[in-house]
Amino acid sequence: MKLSESVKSISYLKANAANLIEDINKNQKTLVITQNGEAKVAVHDI
């Protein structure tokens, strides 16, 4: 897991939600969402 590909800002999530969800689901990966530079949540494929 590349850290640069697995950490995104909340503004990036807002702008690209559909694409990110599709990618997370397709590749069964976890994405860390940051807010103000701090990790806040993890999004993971079920």
N, C-alpha and C positions, 0 to 999 in steps of 0.2 A: 504494500500500500504506500503510494507516494503521498507524502504529507501535503505537498503543494496542490495536489489534485483532490485531496480529501477535506480541506478546510476552506470554507467559503463564508463570506460576510452575509449578514441578514439582508442587506440591500440587494446582494447578488441573488439570494434565494427568492426574494420578492419579484425580481425582474425575470427570473428564469425558472420558476417553480415547475412548470410542466415538463421542461426538458430535464431538469435535475431528477425529478421523480421517475421519469422514464429510464434515465441512465442508472439510477440506484437500483431500480427493479430489474433491469436487464443484466447488470453486472454483479448483483448481490453484494453491494458494498455499503460501507458506512460513511456518512458525510457529517463533519463537525461544523456547526454553524456558530459564528462569532458575532458578538455585539459589543461595540466600543473596544474592539481588540481582544476581548476575552471569550473563551469558549463558553457557550451557554447551553446548547443542546446537541444531541446526536440524532441523525436521521438514519434509520436502518431498514433494509428490505425485510419484510416478514416472510 
